[in-house]
Amino acid sequence: MQTKLKILMVDDHPSMIEGYKIILSYNTLGFEIETTSAFNCESAYEIITDKSKKSFFDLVFLDYSLPPFEKEKITSGEDLAILVKSHMPNSKIVIITSHTEALVLYNILRNVEPAGLLVKSDFSADELIVAFDIIMRGAIYHSFTVKECMKELLSKKIYLDNFNREIIKLLAQGIKTKSLPNHLNLSISTIEKRKVQIKDYFCIEKGTDEDIIREAKRLGLI
């Protein structure tokens, strides 16, 4: 007897959702797949927070890059994942992304702790089935690029904490140092000290903000 598995799939490309549905229909665990689709952050938000329907999903597939829902400040699959953890804590979360930057992937792992994190360029239909099998058996699945990025961060000893990673990201967005306190709960003196730490990590002791950005890009962090 087949067990029905309820899955929420969120992707702004309907063809991708159809592809995932077809692939997972061939799962080796004998699950009958029942899917609900959403194509942007707003529609996903409505499904996840709809208390009247008391929606429950065993598994939630989230694309990382999605049309935002500005009203609720939901701008990505990562934001939706946090929402899922709040409203449906027993659902397993899988995030799929085109991003290969180490800091983006690390932030997802740290902030969401998903059951699965897959980079789109890594996996084929067969690998998606393998990932599904591993996740549904209660283990964690990271695709090849995710594993390699984490190894790279640790091997280069640039395991940056939350604030340092945010400083790098904001600098890359063109935010000047003097304006960083407006985006972070840190004083300008603390930010300057952290920038010294970042430069130490990158071995650019005398470097400028532009040098920090260039080195972060060279290392694939942004």
N, C-alpha and C positions, 0 to 999 in steps of 0.2 A: 504493500500500500504506500503510495507516494505521500510525502509530507509537503504541504503548501508553504512556500516561503514568500513573505511579503517584502517587496523591495521598492524603495523610493529612489528614482534615478533623476538627477538634476544635471542637465547639460543644455547649452544654448544651441546645440546642433541636433535636431530630432533624429537625423540619420545615425548619429553616434549611439543614441539611446536604443534605436532599433537594432543596431549591430550588437550591442551588449546583451540585449534581450535574447537574440538568436543564439549567440555564443553560450550564454548561461543555461539555455534550454537543454544543452547537451552536457550539463554537469554530471559528474560521475557519482554523486551522492544520492541521486534519485529524487531530488527536490522538484516539485512542481512550482514554477516561478509565476508569481502574480506581481505585476509591476504597476506603479503609479509614476507618472512623468511630470516634471516641471522644467521650464526652459529659461528661467531667470530667477534672481534672488527674491523678487516679490512673490511670484507664484509659489516658490518653495517655502517662503516664510508663512504664507497663508495656510499651506498644508501642514507644516510642522506645528504651528501654534493654534490650529483649529480645535478648540476644546469640545465643541459640539459633536464632532465626528469621533473624537477620541482615537485619532489615527495612531496605529502602531506599526512599525516596520522592523523586521528582523535585521535588515541590512539597508544602509543608505549609501548610495554612490553619488559623490559630489565632484563635479568638475571644479577646478580651482578658480578659473577665470570665467566670470559670469556677469551679465548685465546687472548693475547694482540696484538696490532698493534704497534710495537716498533717504526717504522718510524715516526709516528705521535704522539707518546707518549700517546696512548690510551690504558689503561691497565685494564679497568673494565667497568661494566655497569654504574657506577657513572660518569666516564669520557664521556661515550656516551650520558648520560642524559644531561650533560652540553652542548654537541654538539647539541643535539636536541633542547634545549632551545634557542640556538643561531640561528639555521637554520629554525626551525619550532616552533616558540613561541606559536602557538595556539594549538599544540598537547598536549594531556594529557599524562603524563608519569606515568607508573606503574613499580616499581622495585620489583623483586622477588629474594629472597636470602636465602641461607642456613645458613648464619651467624646469630648468636644470641647474639654476643657481644654488650654490650650497646654502646660502643664508635663507633663501626662501624655503627650501626643503627642511632645513633644520628648524626654522620657525614653526612650520606645520607640525613636525614631530613633537616639538616641545609644547606648543600651545594646545594641540588637539589630541595627541597620542592616539592616532587612528589605528584601527585594526589592520588597515592596508594603506600603503602610499605607493602609487605607481606613476612613473614618468611615461607619457604616451609613446615616446620613441623607443621605449624598451621592450614593449610587450606585443606578442602576437595573440591570436585567438587561443592557441594552446596554453600560453602562459597565463592568460586571464582565467582559464579553467583551473590551472594549478593554484593560482592565487586564491580563487574562490574556495577551493577544496581546503587549503591551509587555514584560511580565515574562519570558515565554518566549523573547522575542528578545534577552534579556540586558540590558534597560534597567530603570530604577527607576520605580515608579509610586506617586505620592502623590495622594490624592483632594483635592477642592477645599478642604475645611476644613483639612486638614493644611497645604497650601500657604499658605493665608491666615494660619493661626496662626504659622507660621514667619516670614512677612513681618512680622506684628505684633510679634513678639518683637524682631526685628532693628530695625525702624523706631523702636520706643520705647527702644532701647538698654537693654533689660532681659535681655540674654543672660546669664543667671545660670549660674554653674558648678554642678557636682554638689552640693557641700556646701551652697551657698546655697539651691538648690532643695529639698534635703532638709530644711533648717531650716524653710523655709516650710511644707512638707508636714507636718512633725511638729507645728509650732505649730497648724496647722489641725486636727490630730487631738486637740488639747487637751493636748499635752505641754508642761509648763512649762519655761522656760529653764534652771532649775537642774537639770532632769532630762535635758536634751539630751545631755550627755556620756555618758549611759548608752546612747544610741542611735547616737552618732557617735564616731568616733575623733578627737575634738577636745577641747581644754581649754575650760573655761568662759570664759576670757579671749579665746580665739580665736573662740568662738561670739559673744561680745558684739561683737567687732570686725566679724564678718561681718554681724551684725544692723544695724550702722551702715551697711555697704555696701548692704544690702537697702533700708534706709530712704532712702538716697541715690537708689537706682534709682527708688523710688516717690515721691520728692519729699515725704517725710513725716519730716523730720529730727527733730522732737520727738515722733514717734509712738510708740505702745505696741505690744505684740504684737497686740492686737485690731485696731489700725490696719493693721498689716502684713497680717493675715488679710483684713480688709475690702477693702484695695486689691488684693490678689492675686485675690480673688473678683471684684471689679469689672472687672479686666482679663481675666477668664476663665482665669487661670492655675491655679486649683484649683477 
